[in-house]
Amino acid sequence: MQFTVTDAPTRERFEARDEAGAVAGFVTYQLTGSIIAYTHTEVDPAYEGRGVGSTLARAVMDDARSKRRTVVPICPFLADWLVKHPEYEGIVVRTTRKIK
């Protein structure tokens, strides 16, 4: 199954939709200038295990990179995903302490 990710700026989130247009998951954000904080990732239970979270993570990070934004990964899912994807390290703000 293919998912399409689009920005819904009025809702401050990126949405992943399936081929029928149903929302499979989303990532919420807060944008301040060139800094974007990704605050929460949620996948509809009907789509769990189908790669929606990873598709969203890659899409939001590619979007941030293309717009030359600095990313603050507040969302635990995205923060963990970024550990496995060091190619985005150059645009991610890191701290010396981990927030749980």
Secondary structure by P-SEA (a helix, b strand, c coil): cbbbbbbcccccbbbbbcccccccccccccccccccccccccccccccccaaaaaaaaaaaaaaaaabbbbbcccaaaaaaaaacccccccccccccccc
